[in-house]
Amino acid sequence: MALSGFQRDGRRVVFLRSSPPFKEPRLLASALFLHQWGFEPQVFFWDRQWEYEERLTLFSIEFIPGRTRQPAPYEQGVRSLRLRREWLGVLNRWLREVQPHAVHTCDMDMALSYWLTNSRWRRRAVRWVYDIFDFLWRYHTVPRWLRTLLRSVDRVLYTSADVILLPEESRLQAIPERLRKKVRIAPNAPVLAYFYERGQLPISQEVRIPQPIGEFVLFYPGVLSESRHVRWLLRIVRDLPEVEVWIAGWGPLRTQVEQDAARHPRIRYLGQLTIDAVLPLYREVDLLFAMYDPRYPVNRQASPSKIFEALWFGIPVLATRGMGLEPLQKHLPGLHLLHNSYADFVEGVRQTLARYDQWREAARTARQYLLARIQAFARALAHAYAVPPEVAELR
């Protein structure tokens, strides 16, 4: 295989993430493919809450926590500027020590951190891949006055990066036209489910699978927040006695979920599971809940990997109209889009109960389309790292 560009000097790739990466399927999918292609991926992440004492090795990939002198709470905005400056120093020292050949930044906060750090150590031979999971300036926690500024800063980052990866073509409109030649669409896809099913992804965390007591198990893995309608899950067990709810995740509503699970036998909180540990659970559940609230701007262009993972295992999915998923429905008959209301959610679950065999069979027909998304993800990643196209072909 002929190596090009940075590959002649080395194949050490560093992923940068501002939170623990074990819950990020897109990051893990990229690292797994690169490892399979002969690269040496490492993941350096900001251990904001001081949760990880030392570096970990999972799936032959090293995960390295970096800390500031004090814990750094999420969503603090300008109040966390001092800690962010300190984080830049931590990141700069680590990059000098590791001397990577390529840097893969995940989202704007790490892209900006790397850009500011890179302006100090100036290793121009380093290839920079900017992977945009979500646009930071779309978050509802960002003040309106700050969004315009952040968008302008993001354009500077687009200009500096060598390659930009986007999860859906609908997000291309946010990239200036003159820079779109740098963009590759790497669609969210059930990459981890694909590796898991082929026996190439050992589960990193032991999962105790509950014994269901309800007739029908509704499952939600992910961020526990108002914007994900988690409270609807806590409420539905009281309105539909045949339904049991399993929840795995982290976030601001975690305490509420734990309290409700302690009081109600048909609410099961499974803890903060790594994304790979969620995969065996899809074989035990009946329906995935993925109803993000489109009133939050960041949720209007959402294509969560959990949707594709559930459909890979033939599990029907309930999601919300307005999340940008409408074009996918013709390819994914197991994906059902509902209006953004609790009443529609309850009715959607009722319809699933009434037509479950039919819906389950429809969900199973998505396999070829999902394989095509995995292949498209691999090809975009291969382009980003100058890997010959034939290496990225699924076998």
N, C-alpha and C positions, 0 to 999 in steps of 0.2 A: 504494500500500500504506500503510495507516495504521500509524504506529509507536506503540508503547506503552512506558510506563515509561522505562527508561534509554536506549532507542533514540532518543528525541527529542534527547538531549544528545550522543550519539555512539555509535559501534559498535565501539570498540576493545576487543577481548577478549584477556586475558592468560591463557595456560595456565601453570601452575606444576608442575614435576616435579623430583624429587630425584635424578634420574639422566638420562643422555642419552636424549632422547625418540625418537631415530630407530629404536628397536627396539619402539616401543609402537604397535601398530595402532589401538588404541582412541583414543588421543590424536590421531594423525594423521587418523583418520576424522572426528573431531569438527571439527578445524581445517579440513579440506577442505570439509566441508559448510557451515560458517560462512562461509568465503571465497566459496563459490558463492552464498550468500545475501546477499552484500554487506557482511559484517562485515570487520573488519581484525584477524585473529588474529595474535598473537605468542606465542612459546613461550620462557619464561625457565626455565632449568634449572640445577641445581647441578652444575657440572663438577667432580665430586669428585676425579677422577684427573688433572686438568689435561691433558685430551686435546684440547681445542679452543681454539685461539689467538684466534679472533675469531668474530663473529656470522656465521651462514650464512643464505642464502635458498634454500629448497627449495619447489617447488610454489607459489610466490608467497607463502610464509609465512616470516616471519623467526624464526630460532632464535638465542637469545642466551644464551651461557654466563655463569654467575656463579661466582666462585671465593672460597674462603677463602684465608688466607695460606699455609696448608699443605694438601697433599692430605688428603682425608678418606676413609679406607677404609670399605667397607661393613660392616654387621653388627657394629659396635663397641659398640652399646648405650650404657650410661652413660659408657663411656670416651670417647665423642666429644662430651660435653656442651659442652666449651669451644668446639669447632669449630661446634657447632650454634648456640651463642649468637652466634658471629661471623657465621654464615650469616644469622641474623635481621637483623643490621645491614646486610648486603649486600642482602638482599631489601627491607628497609624503604627504603633509599636509592633503589633502582631503582624501586619502586612510586611513590615521591614524584616521581621524574623523569618517569615515563611517564603517571601519572594515568589508569589504565584506567577504562572504564565498566562492565566486568564482569571477574570473576576466576573461572577454572575450575581448581580444585585437583584434582590427581590423587593419590588415596590420602591416608591419615591424616597422614603425616609432613608433606606440604605443606599440608594443611588446617590442621593445628595451627600450622605456621609462619605461615601467612597470618592465622589468628585472633589470634595473639600480636602480629603486626605491625599488624594492623588496629586493635587496641585502642590503638595509639599514634596513628595518623593519622586514624582515625575518619571516613572518607568514606562516610557512610551511603547515598549514592546508588549506590554500587557494588553491582552484582548479584553474588551469590556462588553458583556452581554447584559442589557437592561431588560429584565423580565417584569412586566407590569401585570400583577394580579388584579389590582383595583387602582383607580385613580384617586390619590389621596385627597385632592381638592374636591371630590364629590362627597366626602364624608360629612354627615350632618353635624358632627362635633366641631368642624372647622368654621369659624366665623365668616360671614359673607364677605367682609372686607379683605379677609386673608386669602380667599379662594383665587381671586385674580392674580395676586402676587405669586401664589404657589404654582399656578398654571404657567406663568411666565418663567419661573425657575425651572419647571419641568421641561419647557422648550429648550432651555440651555442644556439640560441633561440629555435630551434626545440628540442634540447636535454633537455632543461629546462622545456618546456611546458608539460602539462599532456596529452593534446589532440590537434591534428592539424586538422583543417577543410579546405578542398580544394573544389573549385566550379566545377572542372571537373577532370576526371581521367587522362587526357592528361598532367596535371601539376604534376603528381606524380613523374615523372622522375627527377624533381628538388630536391626531398627529398632523402637524403642518404638511401640506402636500409635497413640499420640496424635500421632506425627510422620509417620505413613505417608502423610498427605495431601500431603506435600512430595515423595514419591518418584515417580519415573517409571522404568520398566524400559526401558533402552536395551540390548537384547541384543547380545552379541558377534556379529559378522556379517562376511562377506567384503566390506566396504565398499571396501577398497583394490583388491581384485581386480575389483570392479565398475567402479571408475574406470579402472583399468588397461586392462581389456578395451574400454572405450569410447574409449580414446585420450586420457583426461583426466588421466593420471598418468604423466608422464615418469619413467623410472628414474634415480635420483639417483647411482647408484654403478655403475661398470662391473663386470660379473661375467664371469669367465672360466669358461665351462661345460665341465667335464671331458668327455673322451671315455670312456664306460663301457668297462670291461674285463670286468665280470661280466655275467651274463645278466639280473640283476634288481637294480634300484637302490632301496634303502631310504633314506629321507630324514628328517633331523631338524634343524629350525632352532629355536634358542632358547637358554635358559639351560643351561649345561653344569654340571650338579650331580648329586649322589647322588640327590636327590629326584625327578629326571627319568629315572633308570635309564640314564644315558648309558653306564655301563660295560657294560651288556648289548649295546649297539651295537658296542662294541669287541671283544666276545667272539664275537658271532654269525658273524663272517666266518670264524672258525676252525671252527665247527660246520656251517656251510652254505656250501660252496665256490662255489655259484652266485650268492651274494648279495654285492653291493657296497654300502657304506655311505657316504653323503654327509652331512657334518655342517657346519652353519653356526651360529656362536654365540659366546658369551662366558660367563665364570663360573669358578668354582674348579677345574673339571676341564679347563680349556683346555690347560694344559701337558701333561696326560696324553693328551689327544686328539691334540695336535700330535706328541708322541713316537710314539704308535701309528701315526699316519698316515705318519710318516717310515719306519717299519719295515715296514708292511704295504701292499702296492699296492692292496688293495681297501677301504682306509679313506681317504677323501678329506676333508680339512679345508678348507673354503672361506673361512674367516676370519670376521670380525665384520661381517656384512652388515646394511645397513639393511633395515627390514621391506619396503620397496617393491622392493629388489633381489632379495629371495627369490622374488617372484612369477614371473619367467620360468623359474625352476628347476622349478616344478611341471609344466611341459610336458615335462620331461626325465626325470622319476622315475616309479617304479611304485607306491610305497607310502609313506605317511607314518607315522612312529613318534611317538606322543603318549601313551606309557604313564607317566603321573605316578604316584608312589607314594602311595596313599591313607593310608598310616600317618602321613604328615605332615598335620596338620589343615588347612592352607591348600589342600591338593590335593583335599579332599573336596567342594569346591564349585567345581570348575574347568570352564571352558568356553573353552579356548584358541582364539583367532581362527584359528590355523594349521589347526585341524580344519575349519573352515568354508571357509577358502581352498582347501585341498586338494580338498574335495568340490566346490567351485565348478568346479574344473578336471577333475573326474571321477576323482580319485585316491582309492582306498580308504584307510581310516585304521584303525590299530590303537591302541586306548586301553585304559584299565584300568577294571574294575568298581570302583565305590566313589568315582569322581570326580564323581558327580552327573549323569552323562550319560545314565543309563538312560531318562529320559522322552523323550530326543531320538531314540532308536533307531527309533521307529515312523515318524519323518519322514525319517530319514537312513539308508537301507538300506546305504550304503557304509561306515557306522561300525560297527566290530566291537570289542566289549568283551571283554577277556580277564581271567582271574584274575591277581593280582599276583605272578607267578612267572616266572622265566626260562624254565622248561620250557614254560609256556603261551605265552610269547612266541615261542619257536622253533616250536612247533606251529602257532601262528597264521600265521607266515610260510610254513610248509610248506603250509598250507591255501590261502593266497593264491596260491602258485605253482601249486597243482593246479587252482584254480578261477578263475584270474585274469580271464579274459574275462567270466565271470559276475559277479564282484565289481566289475569296472570298469564294466560296464553298470549295475549297481545304483547305484553312486556317481553316475552321470550323471543319475539320476532326481531328484536332490535340488534341482535348480535353482529350481523354483517356491517351495519352502519357504525356500530361502536368500534369494531376493528378498524374501519376506515379512519375514524378519528384518532385512534392510537397511532396508526401509520402516519397520519398527517402531523401529529405531535413529534414523532421520531424524525421525520424529514426536516421539519423546521429547526429542531435542535441540532441536527446534523449540519445544516447550512450554517447555523450560528458558530459552530466549532470547526468548520472547514473539513468535515468528515465526508469521504466519498459517498455518493447517494446509495450505492449498492450495500454499504455497511449498515445503513439504516433500515433496510427492508426486513419486515417481520418474517420469521421462518417458522 
